[in-house]
Amino acid sequence: MLLPVFLVSMLVLTGSSSPPALSAQRTFAWTQLNTNGFGRPANIGCLGMSVNEDQLYLGTWTTFIGASVMRYDGAQFTTIASGGFENLANYAAGTVVHDGTVYAGTFNIVTGCEVWRYDGGTSWTRVDGGTSPGNGGFGDARNTGTYSAASHGGSLYIGTQNATTGGEVWRYDGGTSWTRVDGGTSPGNGGFGDATNRACHIQTYGGHLYASTQNLTTGCEVWRYDGGTSWTRVDGGTSPGNGGFGDANTEVCGLIEYDMSLYAYTTNFTTGCEVWRYDGGTSWTRVDGGTSPGNGGFGDASNTELYSATVYNGRLIGGTGNIQGCEIWSYDGAAWERIADNGIDGTQNHTAESLAACQGNLFVGTGNNSTGTEIWTTKTAPAWYLAEGATAGGFETWVLVQNPNPEAVEVDFTLN
């Protein structure tokens, strides 16, 4: 099947709070890799992309058919789990790699989230301590989702979604054994002492584990793990409440490491998503080009969510949620560039739900409630810097070629 290719012109957004203006044209070619929904429109979303041995893994978000896990080897997708791991209530799944092994975590609002280890082929082993079907959520069915996962200090950590008693953080000790480390006691008592912190996104940075929260009441928060069950709040607010970096960034705050700094990306349904860089202590600097409070979304408040992020070719890449079609933005540490808009190929792709760098390419998985999730890829044009000079008298000519991209290359050229 011939899948579509779309060309997208780039926009540049500097530190100004004004909407971005069209820059000199630079074109990115986007290619769709899958049929919509992998042939099943009920696969409406793509969660938790991860990379293991140069192969891409992802989970689907579904309606009524149970989550699937797919593997992409550079040529084709292979289904390695389906039907929600024999439990249709596992409606969504994401993947993470820890110690060379792929794990999948599910969302299940009936019996609680589950965690599965990939054993090869289509074989999986459940490791969260529950028995299938059901009996999930680390012993508390109110832990309805594995909201995020991270490999830190030789252990796998899971952050849960719990809209009743607050999100929790669990450490995997091997086999089916887990230890809760967020400071609460099970069941319940999560959210770092505030039940309105109903989900935890975790990220390792600078030798520490950090957790950011989803809080629809007082704004998202960021916490640093100090070991044992001890955490320190570092977003600048005081508990309980007073989050969102001083604004209505209430929905989600995700974290990512880029260029030796920790970044937080938010959802704001009023004034648009924001991006903040951590400066240490409780200090943060806003870097999305807007001024607080408000004025987010890269100049367009319709970009309500920065739904996903990854690092690719030395740049921070963010994918938005936008009712007019998701957008993809690229940041080099100084300026933002829009490298895809209008849902890449149409407004039905409302969210860029997952991003990953793999096989030298950037991958995007979309949320599409109409025709099913789409997986797109692009390979950005390399940047080259050339300097030429000649020595007087000796007639020697030299050329310096600088390659700022992370991949090594060989250069052949002819001087005439």
Secondary structure, DSSP 4 states (H G I P E B T S, - for coil): ----EEEEEEEEE-S-SSPPEEEEEEEEEEEE-S-GGGG-TTEEEEEEEEEETTEEEEEEEESSS---EEEE-SS-EEEEE-HHHH-TT--EEEEEEETTEEEEEEE-TTT---EEEEEETTEEEE-SS--SSS--GGG-TT--EEEEEEEETTEEEEEEE-TTT---EEEEEETTEEEE-SS--SSS--GGG-TT--EEEEEEETTEEEEEEE-TTT---EEEEEETTEEEE-SS--SSS--GGGTT--S-EEEEEETTEEEEEEB-TTT---EEEEEETTEEEE-SS--SSS--GGG-TT--EEEEEEEETTEEEEEEE-TT---EEEE-SS-EEEEE-TTTT-TT--EEEEEEEETTEEEEEEE-TTT---EEEE-PPPP-EEEEEE-TTT--EEEEEE--SSS---------
